Amino acid sequence: MHNEVVFFDTMRQALWVAVIVSVPILACALVAGLTVGLFQALTSIQEMTLTFVPKLVAIVAVFWVSMGFMTQTLVSFFQDRLIALIIGG
């Protein structure tokens, strides 16, 4: 019983960390996609590269800016939760 509780609690925390880490990039992709889509609708320009390139540039920029936050979040989860479970504490 105890092992199942620890397993499911660890999985819940891991999924929450995954959500927290992915939110900046997904939000950026959403805003960039909506902005480019609105621009295309207003100007009637239907170019495929116009949807891809700005979104890619925005995602790379946000990834570059939030890389430290993502790394720190993952490392702290690993150190605080997983290493303690591996050691047996």
PDB file with SEQRES, HELIX, SHEET and CRYST1 records, atoms N, CA, C and O in Angstrom:
SEQRES   1 A   89  MET HIS ASN GLU VAL VAL PHE PHE ASP THR MET ARG GLN          
SEQRES   2 A   89  ALA LEU TRP VAL ALA VAL ILE VAL SER VAL PRO ILE LEU          
SEQRES   3 A   89  ALA CYS ALA LEU VAL ALA GLY LEU THR VAL GLY LEU PHE          
SEQRES   4 A   89  GLN ALA LEU THR SER ILE GLN GLU MET THR LEU THR PHE          
SEQRES   5 A   89  VAL PRO LYS LEU VAL ALA ILE VAL ALA VAL PHE TRP VAL          
SEQRES   6 A   89  SER MET GLY PHE MET THR GLN THR LEU VAL SER PHE PHE          
SEQRES   7 A   89  GLN ASP ARG LEU ILE ALA LEU ILE ILE GLY GLY                  
HELIX    1 AA1 HIS A    2  THR A   43  1                                  42    
HELIX    2 AA2 MET A   48  PHE A   77  1                                  30    
HELIX    3 AA3 PHE A   78  LEU A   82  3                                   5    
HELIX    4 AA4 ILE A   83  ILE A   87  1                                   5    
CRYST1    1.000    1.000    1.000  90.00  90.00  90.00 P 1           1          
ATOM      1  N   MET A   1       0.825  -1.193   0.000  1.00  0.00           N  
ATOM      2  CA  MET A   1       0.000   0.000   0.000  1.00  0.00           C  
ATOM      3  C   MET A   1       0.871   1.258   0.000  1.00  0.00           C  
ATOM      4  O   MET A   1       0.611   2.199  -0.750  1.00  0.00           O  
ATOM      5  N   HIS A   2       1.895   1.268   0.837  1.00  0.00           N  
ATOM      6  CA  HIS A   2       2.753   2.455   0.953  1.00  0.00           C  
ATOM      7  C   HIS A   2       3.509   2.724  -0.348  1.00  0.00           C  
ATOM      8  O   HIS A   2       3.663   3.879  -0.744  1.00  0.00           O  
ATOM      9  N   ASN A   3       3.981   1.665  -1.019  1.00  0.00           N  
ATOM     10  CA  ASN A   3       4.735   1.836  -2.263  1.00  0.00           C  
ATOM     11  C   ASN A   3       3.863   2.444  -3.355  1.00  0.00           C  
ATOM     12  O   ASN A   3       4.330   3.261  -4.147  1.00  0.00           O  
ATOM     13  N   GLU A   4       2.594   2.043  -3.393  1.00  0.00           N  
ATOM     14  CA  GLU A   4       1.684   2.593  -4.402  1.00  0.00           C  
ATOM     15  C   GLU A   4       1.440   4.080  -4.163  1.00  0.00           C  
ATOM     16  O   GLU A   4       1.386   4.863  -5.112  1.00  0.00           O  
ATOM     17  N   VAL A   5       1.293   4.466  -2.911  1.00  0.00           N  
ATOM     18  CA  VAL A   5       1.069   5.878  -2.580  1.00  0.00           C  
ATOM     19  C   VAL A   5       2.277   6.705  -2.984  1.00  0.00           C  
ATOM     20  O   VAL A   5       2.127   7.776  -3.571  1.00  0.00           O  
ATOM     21  N   VAL A   6       3.458   6.226  -2.680  1.00  0.00           N  
ATOM     22  CA  VAL A   6       4.689   6.943  -3.035  1.00  0.00           C  
ATOM     23  C   VAL A   6       4.824   7.028  -4.550  1.00  0.00           C  
ATOM     24  O   VAL A   6       5.200   8.073  -5.082  1.00  0.00           O  
ATOM     25  N   PHE A   7       4.524   5.942  -5.246  1.00  0.00           N  
ATOM     26  CA  PHE A   7       4.617   5.919  -6.703  1.00  0.00           C  
ATOM     27  C   PHE A   7       3.662   6.935  -7.330  1.00  0.00           C  
ATOM     28  O   PHE A   7       4.066   7.738  -8.171  1.00  0.00           O  
ATOM     29  N   PHE A   8       2.411   6.895  -6.924  1.00  0.00           N  
ATOM     30  CA  PHE A   8       1.428   7.795  -7.521  1.00  0.00           C  
ATOM     31  C   PHE A   8       1.682   9.252  -7.135  1.00  0.00           C  
ATOM     32  O   PHE A   8       1.436  10.154  -7.937  1.00  0.00           O  
ATOM     33  N   ASP A   9       2.166   9.489  -5.930  1.00  0.00           N  
ATOM     34  CA  ASP A   9       2.503  10.850  -5.533  1.00  0.00           C  
ATOM     35  C   ASP A   9       3.692  11.373  -6.340  1.00  0.00           C  
ATOM     36  O   ASP A   9       3.709  12.537  -6.741  1.00  0.00           O  
ATOM     37  N   THR A  10       4.667  10.527  -6.573  1.00  0.00           N  
ATOM     38  CA  THR A  10       5.820  10.918  -7.385  1.00  0.00           C  
ATOM     39  C   THR A  10       5.408  11.175  -8.829  1.00  0.00           C  
ATOM     40  O   THR A  10       5.882  12.124  -9.453  1.00  0.00           O  
ATOM     41  N   MET A  11       4.537  10.341  -9.354  1.00  0.00           N  
ATOM     42  CA  MET A  11       4.045  10.544 -10.725  1.00  0.00           C  
ATOM     43  C   MET A  11       3.244  11.840 -10.834  1.00  0.00           C  
ATOM     44  O   MET A  11       3.357  12.559 -11.826  1.00  0.00           O  
ATOM     45  N   ARG A  12       2.438  12.139  -9.821  1.00  0.00           N  
ATOM     46  CA  ARG A  12       1.663  13.371  -9.818  1.00  0.00           C  
ATOM     47  C   ARG A  12       2.599  14.574  -9.821  1.00  0.00           C  
ATOM     48  O   ARG A  12       2.385  15.529 -10.568  1.00  0.00           O  
ATOM     49  N   GLN A  13       3.627  14.527  -8.994  1.00  0.00           N  
ATOM     50  CA  GLN A  13       4.583  15.627  -8.942  1.00  0.00           C  
ATOM     51  C   GLN A  13       5.368  15.741 -10.256  1.00  0.00           C  
ATOM     52  O   GLN A  13       5.646  16.849 -10.716  1.00  0.00           O  
ATOM     53  N   ALA A  14       5.720  14.618 -10.851  1.00  0.00           N  
ATOM     54  CA  ALA A  14       6.458  14.642 -12.120  1.00  0.00           C  
ATOM     55  C   ALA A  14       5.600  15.243 -13.236  1.00  0.00           C  
ATOM     56  O   ALA A  14       6.099  16.017 -14.054  1.00  0.00           O  
ATOM     57  N   LEU A  15       4.336  14.897 -13.271  1.00  0.00           N  
ATOM     58  CA  LEU A  15       3.446  15.477 -14.279  1.00  0.00           C  
ATOM     59  C   LEU A  15       3.267  16.973 -14.058  1.00  0.00           C  
ATOM     60  O   LEU A  15       3.206  17.739 -15.020  1.00  0.00           O  
ATOM     61  N   TRP A  16       3.184  17.395 -12.800  1.00  0.00           N  
ATOM     62  CA  TRP A  16       3.062  18.817 -12.508  1.00  0.00           C  
ATOM     63  C   TRP A  16       4.328  19.562 -12.930  1.00  0.00           C  
ATOM     64  O   TRP A  16       4.244  20.662 -13.475  1.00  0.00           O  
ATOM     65  N   VAL A  17       5.491  18.977 -12.685  1.00  0.00           N  
ATOM     66  CA  VAL A  17       6.751  19.589 -13.128  1.00  0.00           C  
ATOM     67  C   VAL A  17       6.778  19.683 -14.651  1.00  0.00           C  
ATOM     68  O   VAL A  17       7.231  20.689 -15.199  1.00  0.00           O  
ATOM     69  N   ALA A  18       6.301  18.656 -15.336  1.00  0.00           N  
ATOM     70  CA  ALA A  18       6.262  18.683 -16.801  1.00  0.00           C  
ATOM     71  C   ALA A  18       5.349  19.803 -17.301  1.00  0.00           C  
ATOM     72  O   ALA A  18       5.667  20.470 -18.285  1.00  0.00           O  
ATOM     73  N   VAL A  19       4.230  20.006 -16.635  1.00  0.00           N  
ATOM     74  CA  VAL A  19       3.320  21.086 -17.022  1.00  0.00           C  
ATOM     75  C   VAL A  19       3.980  22.442 -16.791  1.00  0.00           C  
ATOM     76  O   VAL A  19       3.935  23.316 -17.657  1.00  0.00           O  
ATOM     77  N   ILE A  20       4.586  22.611 -15.633  1.00  0.00           N  
ATOM     78  CA  ILE A  20       5.224  23.892 -15.303  1.00  0.00           C  
ATOM     79  C   ILE A  20       6.359  24.206 -16.275  1.00  0.00           C  
ATOM     80  O   ILE A  20       6.527  25.357 -16.678  1.00  0.00           O  
ATOM     81  N   VAL A  21       7.128  23.206 -16.648  1.00  0.00           N  
ATOM     82  CA  VAL A  21       8.265  23.417 -17.550  1.00  0.00           C  
ATOM     83  C   VAL A  21       7.793  23.723 -18.972  1.00  0.00           C  
ATOM     84  O   VAL A  21       8.441  24.492 -19.681  1.00  0.00           O  
ATOM     85  N   SER A  22       6.684  23.136 -19.395  1.00  0.00           N  
ATOM     86  CA  SER A  22       6.238  23.315 -20.778  1.00  0.00           C  
ATOM     87  C   SER A  22       5.361  24.540 -20.995  1.00  0.00           C  
ATOM     88  O   SER A  22       5.156  24.945 -22.139  1.00  0.00           O  
ATOM     89  N   VAL A  23       4.838  25.139 -19.935  1.00  0.00           N  
ATOM     90  CA  VAL A  23       3.917  26.267 -20.085  1.00  0.00           C  
ATOM     91  C   VAL A  23       4.539  27.460 -20.822  1.00  0.00           C  
ATOM     92  O   VAL A  23       3.874  28.008 -21.701  1.00  0.00           O  
ATOM     93  N   PRO A  24       5.760  27.894 -20.525  1.00  0.00           N  
ATOM     94  CA  PRO A  24       6.273  29.067 -21.262  1.00  0.00           C  
ATOM     95  C   PRO A  24       6.353  28.854 -22.778  1.00  0.00           C  
ATOM     96  O   PRO A  24       6.000  29.748 -23.547  1.00  0.00           O  
ATOM     97  N   ILE A  25       6.805  27.697 -23.201  1.00  0.00           N  
ATOM     98  CA  ILE A  25       6.937  27.442 -24.640  1.00  0.00           C  
ATOM     99  C   ILE A  25       5.566  27.290 -25.293  1.00  0.00           C  
ATOM    100  O   ILE A  25       5.344  27.804 -26.389  1.00  0.00           O  
ATOM    101  N   LEU A  26       4.659  26.599 -24.641  1.00  0.00           N  
ATOM    102  CA  LEU A  26       3.328  26.420 -25.219  1.00  0.00           C  
ATOM    103  C   LEU A  26       2.567  27.739 -25.278  1.00  0.00           C  
ATOM    104  O   LEU A  26       1.866  28.004 -26.255  1.00  0.00           O  
ATOM    105  N   ALA A  27       2.693  28.560 -24.255  1.00  0.00           N  
ATOM    106  CA  ALA A  27       2.028  29.864 -24.269  1.00  0.00           C  
ATOM    107  C   ALA A  27       2.602  30.748 -25.375  1.00  0.00           C  
ATOM    108  O   ALA A  27       1.863  31.458 -26.057  1.00  0.00           O  
ATOM    109  N   CYS A  28       3.906  30.700 -25.546  1.00  0.00           N  
ATOM    110  CA  CYS A  28       4.550  31.470 -26.609  1.00  0.00           C  
ATOM    111  C   CYS A  28       4.074  31.006 -27.984  1.00  0.00           C  
ATOM    112  O   CYS A  28       3.779  31.830 -28.850  1.00  0.00           O  
ATOM    113  N   ALA A  29       4.001  29.707 -28.184  1.00  0.00           N  
ATOM    114  CA  ALA A  29       3.535  29.177 -29.467  1.00  0.00           C  
ATOM    115  C   ALA A  29       2.082  29.582 -29.721  1.00  0.00           C  
ATOM    116  O   ALA A  29       1.711  29.886 -30.855  1.00  0.00           O  
ATOM    117  N   LEU A  30       1.268  29.585 -28.680  1.00  0.00           N  
ATOM    118  CA  LEU A  30      -0.134  29.978 -28.824  1.00  0.00           C  
ATOM    119  C   LEU A  30      -0.238  31.449 -29.223  1.00  0.00           C  
ATOM    120  O   LEU A  30      -0.957  31.791 -30.162  1.00  0.00           O  
ATOM    121  N   VAL A  31       0.473  32.308 -28.514  1.00  0.00           N  
ATOM    122  CA  VAL A  31       0.414  33.749 -28.816  1.00  0.00           C  
ATOM    123  C   VAL A  31       0.969  34.036 -30.208  1.00  0.00           C  
ATOM    124  O   VAL A  31       0.385  34.815 -30.962  1.00  0.00           O  
ATOM    125  N   ALA A  32       2.085  33.417 -30.548  1.00  0.00           N  
ATOM    126  CA  ALA A  32       2.668  33.633 -31.875  1.00  0.00           C  
ATOM    127  C   ALA A  32       1.743  33.127 -32.973  1.00  0.00           C  
ATOM    128  O   ALA A  32       1.584  33.787 -33.999  1.00  0.00           O  
ATOM    129  N   GLY A  33       1.135  31.973 -32.771  1.00  0.00           N  
ATOM    130  CA  GLY A  33       0.212  31.430 -33.762  1.00  0.00           C  
ATOM    131  C   GLY A  33      -1.019  32.297 -33.942  1.00  0.00           C  
ATOM    132  O   GLY A  33      -1.468  32.527 -35.065  1.00  0.00           O  
ATOM    133  N   LEU A  34      -1.563  32.779 -32.832  1.00  0.00           N  
ATOM    134  CA  LEU A  34      -2.734  33.660 -32.930  1.00  0.00           C  
ATOM    135  C   LEU A  34      -2.379  34.983 -33.614  1.00  0.00           C  
ATOM    136  O   LEU A  34      -3.151  35.497 -34.424  1.00  0.00           O  
ATOM    137  N   THR A  35      -1.208  35.528 -33.284  1.00  0.00           N  
ATOM    138  CA  THR A  35      -0.787  36.789 -33.893  1.00  0.00           C  
ATOM    139  C   THR A  35      -0.576  36.634 -35.391  1.00  0.00           C  
ATOM    140  O   THR A  35      -1.042  37.462 -36.174  1.00  0.00           O  
ATOM    141  N   VAL A  36       0.118  35.586 -35.790  1.00  0.00           N  
ATOM    142  CA  VAL A  36       0.362  35.362 -37.216  1.00  0.00           C  
ATOM    143  C   VAL A  36      -0.942  35.048 -37.936  1.00  0.00           C  
ATOM    144  O   VAL A  36      -1.154  35.513 -39.056  1.00  0.00           O  
ATOM    145  N   GLY A  37      -1.817  34.269 -37.312  1.00  0.00           N  
ATOM    146  CA  GLY A  37      -3.112  33.967 -37.921  1.00  0.00           C  
ATOM    147  C   GLY A  37      -3.965  35.211 -38.100  1.00  0.00           C  
ATOM    148  O   GLY A  37      -4.622  35.380 -39.127  1.00  0.00           O  
ATOM    149  N   LEU A  38      -3.953  36.081 -37.098  1.00  0.00           N  
ATOM    150  CA  LEU A  38      -4.696  37.333 -37.209  1.00  0.00           C  
ATOM    151  C   LEU A  38      -4.107  38.215 -38.305  1.00  0.00           C  
ATOM    152  O   LEU A  38      -4.841  38.829 -39.079  1.00  0.00           O  
ATOM    153  N   PHE A  39      -2.782  38.274 -38.366  1.00  0.00           N  
ATOM    154  CA  PHE A  39      -2.122  39.044 -39.423  1.00  0.00           C  
ATOM    155  C   PHE A  39      -2.479  38.498 -40.804  1.00  0.00           C  
ATOM    156  O   PHE A  39      -2.743  39.268 -41.727  1.00  0.00           O  
ATOM    157  N   GLN A  40      -2.487  37.182 -40.949  1.00  0.00           N  
ATOM    158  CA  GLN A  40      -2.828  36.586 -42.237  1.00  0.00           C  
ATOM    159  C   GLN A  40      -4.282  36.846 -42.603  1.00  0.00           C  
ATOM    160  O   GLN A  40      -4.597  37.091 -43.767  1.00  0.00           O  
ATOM    161  N   ALA A  41      -5.162  36.795 -41.621  1.00  0.00           N  
ATOM    162  CA  ALA A  41      -6.574  37.045 -41.903  1.00  0.00           C  
ATOM    163  C   ALA A  41      -6.808  38.502 -42.294  1.00  0.00           C  
ATOM    164  O   ALA A  41      -7.630  38.786 -43.165  1.00  0.00           O  
ATOM    165  N   LEU A  42      -6.092  39.421 -41.658  1.00  0.00           N  
ATOM    166  CA  LEU A  42      -6.281  40.839 -41.962  1.00  0.00           C  
ATOM    167  C   LEU A  42      -5.683  41.244 -43.305  1.00  0.00           C  
ATOM    168  O   LEU A  42      -6.208  42.137 -43.970  1.00  0.00           O  
ATOM    169  N   THR A  43      -4.593  40.600 -43.709  1.00  0.00           N  
ATOM    170  CA  THR A  43      -3.917  40.990 -44.945  1.00  0.00           C  
ATOM    171  C   THR A  43      -4.179  40.033 -46.105  1.00  0.00           C  
ATOM    172  O   THR A  43      -3.746  40.304 -47.225  1.00  0.00           O  
ATOM    173  N   SER A  44      -4.859  38.949 -45.872  1.00  0.00           N  
ATOM    174  CA  SER A  44      -5.147  37.927 -46.888  1.00  0.00           C  
ATOM    175  C   SER A  44      -3.883  37.328 -47.494  1.00  0.00           C  
ATOM    176  O   SER A  44      -3.884  36.897 -48.648  1.00  0.00           O  
ATOM    177  N   ILE A  45      -2.810  37.302 -46.716  1.00  0.00           N  
ATOM    178  CA  ILE A  45      -1.568  36.652 -47.156  1.00  0.00           C  
ATOM    179  C   ILE A  45      -1.597  35.219 -46.631  1.00  0.00           C  
ATOM    180  O   ILE A  45      -1.659  34.997 -45.422  1.00  0.00           O  
ATOM    181  N   GLN A  46      -1.553  34.263 -47.531  1.00  0.00           N  
ATOM    182  CA  GLN A  46      -1.597  32.854 -47.136  1.00  0.00           C  
ATOM    183  C   GLN A  46      -0.289  32.177 -47.520  1.00  0.00           C  
ATOM    184  O   GLN A  46      -0.245  31.378 -48.455  1.00  0.00           O  
ATOM    185  N   GLU A  47       0.749  32.492 -46.813  1.00  0.00           N  
ATOM    186  CA  GLU A  47       2.071  31.931 -47.068  1.00  0.00           C  
ATOM    187  C   GLU A  47       2.411  30.951 -45.948  1.00  0.00           C  
ATOM    188  O   GLU A  47       2.295  31.295 -44.772  1.00  0.00           O  
ATOM    189  N   MET A  48       2.826  29.741 -46.298  1.00  0.00           N  
ATOM    190  CA  MET A  48       3.099  28.713 -45.300  1.00  0.00           C  
ATOM    191  C   MET A  48       4.304  29.064 -44.425  1.00  0.00           C  
ATOM    192  O   MET A  48       4.301  28.787 -43.226  1.00  0.00           O  
ATOM    193  N   THR A  49       5.323  29.667 -45.014  1.00  0.00           N  
ATOM    194  CA  THR A  49       6.497  30.004 -44.212  1.00  0.00           C  
ATOM    195  C   THR A  49       6.197  31.129 -43.237  1.00  0.00           C  
ATOM    196  O   THR A  49       6.884  31.269 -42.225  1.00  0.00           O  
ATOM    197  N   LEU A  50       5.188  31.927 -43.522  1.00  0.00           N  
ATOM    198  CA  LEU A  50       4.829  33.009 -42.617  1.00  0.00           C  
ATOM    199  C   LEU A  50       4.274  32.467 -41.299  1.00  0.00           C  
ATOM    200  O   LEU A  50       4.407  33.119 -40.263  1.00  0.00           O  
ATOM    201  N   THR A  51       3.668  31.305 -41.321  1.00  0.00           N  
ATOM    202  CA  THR A  51       3.165  30.726 -40.076  1.00  0.00           C  
ATOM    203  C   THR A  51       4.263  29.985 -39.325  1.00  0.00           C  
ATOM    204  O   THR A  51       4.238  29.923 -38.096  1.00  0.00           O  
ATOM    205  N   PHE A  52       5.208  29.433 -40.034  1.00  0.00           N  
ATOM    206  CA  PHE A  52       6.217  28.578 -39.407  1.00  0.00           C  
ATOM    207  C   PHE A  52       7.374  29.364 -38.814  1.00  0.00           C  
ATOM    208  O   PHE A  52       7.730  29.147 -37.656  1.00  0.00           O  
ATOM    209  N   VAL A  53       7.964  30.262 -39.571  1.00  0.00           N  
ATOM    210  CA  VAL A  53       9.192  30.941 -39.159  1.00  0.00           C  
ATOM    211  C   VAL A  53       9.003  31.828 -37.928  1.00  0.00           C  
ATOM    212  O   VAL A  53       9.800  31.713 -36.998  1.00  0.00           O  
ATOM    213  N   PRO A  54       8.000  32.703 -37.865  1.00  0.00           N  
ATOM    214  CA  PRO A  54       7.858  33.521 -36.647  1.00  0.00           C  
ATOM    215  C   PRO A  54       7.585  32.695 -35.395  1.00  0.00           C  
ATOM    216  O   PRO A  54       8.073  33.014 -34.311  1.00  0.00           O  
ATOM    217  N   LYS A  55       6.808  31.638 -35.554  1.00  0.00           N  
ATOM    218  CA  LYS A  55       6.523  30.776 -34.404  1.00  0.00           C  
ATOM    219  C   LYS A  55       7.788  30.073 -33.939  1.00  0.00           C  
ATOM    220  O   LYS A  55       8.026  29.960 -32.737  1.00  0.00           O  
ATOM    221  N   LEU A  56       8.590  29.606 -34.863  1.00  0.00           N  
ATOM    222  CA  LEU A  56       9.845  28.945 -34.513  1.00  0.00           C  
ATOM    223  C   LEU A  56      10.812  29.908 -33.831  1.00  0.00           C  
ATOM    224  O   LEU A  56      11.452  29.552 -32.841  1.00  0.00           O  
ATOM    225  N   VAL A  57      10.918  31.115 -34.352  1.00  0.00           N  
ATOM    226  CA  VAL A  57      11.807  32.110 -33.757  1.00  0.00           C  
ATOM    227  C   VAL A  57      11.342  32.465 -32.348  1.00  0.00           C  
ATOM    228  O   VAL A  57      12.159  32.577 -31.435  1.00  0.00           O  
ATOM    229  N   ALA A  58      10.032  32.644 -32.166  1.00  0.00           N  
ATOM    230  CA  ALA A  58       9.503  32.977 -30.843  1.00  0.00           C  
ATOM    231  C   ALA A  58       9.732  31.836 -29.853  1.00  0.00           C  
ATOM    232  O   ALA A  58      10.087  32.081 -28.700  1.00  0.00           O  
ATOM    233  N   ILE A  59       9.536  30.608 -30.286  1.00  0.00           N  
ATOM    234  CA  ILE A  59       9.731  29.458 -29.401  1.00  0.00           C  
ATOM    235  C   ILE A  59      11.196  29.328 -29.001  1.00  0.00           C  
ATOM    236  O   ILE A  59      11.502  29.065 -27.837  1.00  0.00           O  
ATOM    237  N   VAL A  60      12.097  29.510 -29.953  1.00  0.00           N  
ATOM    238  CA  VAL A  60      13.534  29.433 -29.638  1.00  0.00           C  
ATOM    239  C   VAL A  60      13.930  30.548 -28.676  1.00  0.00           C  
ATOM    240  O   VAL A  60      14.717  30.319 -27.757  1.00  0.00           O  
ATOM    241  N   ALA A  61      13.396  31.752 -28.876  1.00  0.00           N  
ATOM    242  CA  ALA A  61      13.720  32.867 -27.985  1.00  0.00           C  
ATOM    243  C   ALA A  61      13.209  32.611 -26.570  1.00  0.00           C  
ATOM    244  O   ALA A  61      13.925  32.854 -25.598  1.00  0.00           O  
ATOM    245  N   VAL A  62      11.983  32.125 -26.449  1.00  0.00           N  
ATOM    246  CA  VAL A  62      11.430  31.847 -25.122  1.00  0.00           C  
ATOM    247  C   VAL A  62      12.168  30.677 -24.472  1.00  0.00           C  
ATOM    248  O   VAL A  62      12.402  30.683 -23.264  1.00  0.00           O  
ATOM    249  N   PHE A  63      12.528  29.695 -25.258  1.00  0.00           N  
ATOM    250  CA  PHE A  63      13.300  28.580 -24.712  1.00  0.00           C  
ATOM    251  C   PHE A  63      14.642  29.074 -24.184  1.00  0.00           C  
ATOM    252  O   PHE A  63      15.076  28.666 -23.107  1.00  0.00           O  
ATOM    253  N   TRP A  64      15.297  29.949 -24.936  1.00  0.00           N  
ATOM    254  CA  TRP A  64      16.587  30.479 -24.525  1.00  0.00           C  
ATOM    255  C   TRP A  64      16.459  31.271 -23.223  1.00  0.00           C  
ATOM    256  O   TRP A  64      17.307  31.156 -22.338  1.00  0.00           O  
ATOM    257  N   VAL A  65      15.406  32.068 -23.108  1.00  0.00           N  
ATOM    258  CA  VAL A  65      15.206  32.888 -21.918  1.00  0.00           C  
ATOM    259  C   VAL A  65      14.834  32.034 -20.706  1.00  0.00           C  
ATOM    260  O   VAL A  65      15.315  32.291 -19.602  1.00  0.00           O  
ATOM    261  N   SER A  66      13.986  31.027 -20.896  1.00  0.00           N  
ATOM    262  CA  SER A  66      13.484  30.241 -19.765  1.00  0.00           C  
ATOM    263  C   SER A  66      14.271  28.954 -19.520  1.00  0.00           C  
ATOM    264  O   SER A  66      13.856  28.124 -18.710  1.00  0.00           O  
ATOM    265  N   MET A  67      15.387  28.780 -20.199  1.00  0.00           N  
ATOM    266  CA  MET A  67      16.170  27.562 -20.035  1.00  0.00           C  
ATOM    267  C   MET A  67      16.677  27.394 -18.604  1.00  0.00           C  
ATOM    268  O   MET A  67      16.685  26.277 -18.087  1.00  0.00           O  
ATOM    269  N   GLY A  68      17.093  28.462 -17.964  1.00  0.00           N  
ATOM    270  CA  GLY A  68      17.563  28.381 -16.584  1.00  0.00           C  
ATOM    271  C   GLY A  68      16.455  27.957 -15.631  1.00  0.00           C  
ATOM    272  O   GLY A  68      16.675  27.131 -14.746  1.00  0.00           O  
ATOM    273  N   PHE A  69      15.262  28.524 -15.813  1.00  0.00           N  
ATOM    274  CA  PHE A  69      14.113  28.146 -14.989  1.00  0.00           C  
ATOM    275  C   PHE A  69      13.760  26.674 -15.178  1.00  0.00           C  
ATOM    276  O   PHE A  69      13.501  25.959 -14.210  1.00  0.00           O  
ATOM    277  N   MET A  70      13.752  26.232 -16.422  1.00  0.00           N  
ATOM    278  CA  MET A  70      13.417  24.834 -16.704  1.00  0.00           C  
ATOM    279  C   MET A  70      14.441  23.885 -16.083  1.00  0.00           C  
ATOM    280  O   MET A  70      14.080  22.882 -15.469  1.00  0.00           O  
ATOM    281  N   THR A  71      15.707  24.211 -16.250  1.00  0.00           N  
ATOM    282  CA  THR A  71      16.761  23.373 -15.696  1.00  0.00           C  
ATOM    283  C   THR A  71      16.682  23.324 -14.178  1.00  0.00           C  
ATOM    284  O   THR A  71      16.794  22.253 -13.583  1.00  0.00           O  
ATOM    285  N   GLN A  72      16.491  24.472 -13.552  1.00  0.00           N  
ATOM    286  CA  GLN A  72      16.416  24.525 -12.091  1.00  0.00           C  
ATOM    287  C   GLN A  72      15.208  23.743 -11.566  1.00  0.00           C  
ATOM    288  O   GLN A  72      15.305  23.070 -10.540  1.00  0.00           O  
ATOM    289  N   THR A  73      14.090  23.827 -12.256  1.00  0.00           N  
ATOM    290  CA  THR A  73      12.892  23.094 -11.844  1.00  0.00           C  
ATOM    291  C   THR A  73      13.109  21.593 -11.929  1.00  0.00           C  
ATOM    292  O   THR A  73      12.758  20.855 -11.007  1.00  0.00           O  
ATOM    293  N   LEU A  74      13.686  21.143 -13.030  1.00  0.00           N  
ATOM    294  CA  LEU A  74      13.928  19.709 -13.191  1.00  0.00           C  
ATOM    295  C   LEU A  74      14.973  19.188 -12.208  1.00  0.00           C  
ATOM    296  O   LEU A  74      14.810  18.109 -11.638  1.00  0.00           O  
ATOM    297  N   VAL A  75      16.041  19.951 -12.010  1.00  0.00           N  
ATOM    298  CA  VAL A  75      17.097  19.531 -11.086  1.00  0.00           C  
ATOM    299  C   VAL A  75      16.570  19.488  -9.651  1.00  0.00           C  
ATOM    300  O   VAL A  75      16.877  18.558  -8.906  1.00  0.00           O  
ATOM    301  N   SER A  76      15.787  20.479  -9.265  1.00  0.00           N  
ATOM    302  CA  SER A  76      15.265  20.479  -7.897  1.00  0.00           C  
ATOM    303  C   SER A  76      14.288  19.326  -7.680  1.00  0.00           C  
ATOM    304  O   SER A  76      14.271  18.735  -6.601  1.00  0.00           O  
ATOM    305  N   PHE A  77      13.473  18.994  -8.684  1.00  0.00           N  
ATOM    306  CA  PHE A  77      12.586  17.831  -8.549  1.00  0.00           C  
ATOM    307  C   PHE A  77      13.415  16.557  -8.414  1.00  0.00           C  
ATOM    308  O   PHE A  77      13.122  15.702  -7.578  1.00  0.00           O  
ATOM    309  N   PHE A  78      14.437  16.438  -9.233  1.00  0.00           N  
ATOM    310  CA  PHE A  78      15.272  15.245  -9.180  1.00  0.00           C  
ATOM    311  C   PHE A  78      15.978  15.123  -7.833  1.00  0.00           C  
ATOM    312  O   PHE A  78      16.001  14.048  -7.235  1.00  0.00           O  
ATOM    313  N   GLN A  79      16.550  16.224  -7.361  1.00  0.00           N  
ATOM    314  CA  GLN A  79      17.298  16.176  -6.097  1.00  0.00           C  
ATOM    315  C   GLN A  79      16.368  16.004  -4.900  1.00  0.00           C  
ATOM    316  O   GLN A  79      16.661  15.215  -4.002  1.00  0.00           O  
ATOM    317  N   ASP A  80      15.264  16.722  -4.875  1.00  0.00           N  
ATOM    318  CA  ASP A  80      14.379  16.696  -3.728  1.00  0.00           C  
ATOM    319  C   ASP A  80      13.542  15.432  -3.648  1.00  0.00           C  
ATOM    320  O   ASP A  80      13.277  14.931  -2.555  1.00  0.00           O  
ATOM    321  N   ARG A  81      13.124  14.914  -4.788  1.00  0.00           N  
ATOM    322  CA  ARG A  81      12.180  13.795  -4.760  1.00  0.00           C  
ATOM    323  C   ARG A  81      12.830  12.460  -5.171  1.00  0.00           C  
ATOM    324  O   ARG A  81      12.766  11.479  -4.430  1.00  0.00           O  
ATOM    325  N   LEU A  82      13.436  12.437  -6.322  1.00  0.00           N  
ATOM    326  CA  LEU A  82      13.885  11.151  -6.872  1.00  0.00           C  
ATOM    327  C   LEU A  82      15.121  10.605  -6.161  1.00  0.00           C  
ATOM    328  O   LEU A  82      15.188   9.408  -5.882  1.00  0.00           O  
ATOM    329  N   ILE A  83      16.085  11.449  -5.867  1.00  0.00           N  
ATOM    330  CA  ILE A  83      17.280  10.956  -5.166  1.00  0.00           C  
ATOM    331  C   ILE A  83      16.916  10.464  -3.779  1.00  0.00           C  
ATOM    332  O   ILE A  83      17.465   9.470  -3.304  1.00  0.00           O  
ATOM    333  N   ALA A  84      15.991  11.157  -3.128  1.00  0.00           N  
ATOM    334  CA  ALA A  84      15.544  10.695  -1.806  1.00  0.00           C  
ATOM    335  C   ALA A  84      14.865   9.335  -1.889  1.00  0.00           C  
ATOM    336  O   ALA A  84      15.020   8.511  -0.988  1.00  0.00           O  
ATOM    337  N   LEU A  85      14.121   9.092  -2.952  1.00  0.00           N  
ATOM    338  CA  LEU A  85      13.487   7.779  -3.124  1.00  0.00           C  
ATOM    339  C   LEU A  85      14.507   6.699  -3.463  1.00  0.00           C  
ATOM    340  O   LEU A  85      14.394   5.562  -3.005  1.00  0.00           O  
ATOM    341  N   ILE A  86      15.503   7.061  -4.269  1.00  0.00           N  
ATOM    342  CA  ILE A  86      16.526   6.083  -4.641  1.00  0.00           C  
ATOM    343  C   ILE A  86      17.353   5.688  -3.408  1.00  0.00           C  
ATOM    344  O   ILE A  86      17.665   4.514  -3.209  1.00  0.00           O  
ATOM    345  N   ILE A  87      17.699   6.679  -2.595  1.00  0.00           N  
ATOM    346  CA  ILE A  87      18.477   6.403  -1.385  1.00  0.00           C  
ATOM    347  C   ILE A  87      17.651   5.607  -0.381  1.00  0.00           C  
ATOM    348  O   ILE A  87      18.171   4.769   0.356  1.00  0.00           O  
ATOM    349  N   GLY A  88      16.358   5.891  -0.371  1.00  0.00           N  
ATOM    350  CA  GLY A  88      15.491   5.156   0.556  1.00  0.00           C  
ATOM    351  C   GLY A  88      14.960   6.018   1.665  1.00  0.00           C  
ATOM    352  O   GLY A  88      14.485   5.504   2.677  1.00  0.00           O  
ATOM    353  N   GLY A  89      15.031   7.326   1.495  1.00  0.00           N  
ATOM    354  CA  GLY A  89      14.599   8.235   2.553  1.00  0.00           C  
ATOM    355  C   GLY A  89      13.288   8.741   2.284  1.00  0.00           C  
ATOM    356  O   GLY A  89      12.757   9.526   3.070  1.00  0.00           O  
TER     357      GLY A  89                                                      
END                                                                             
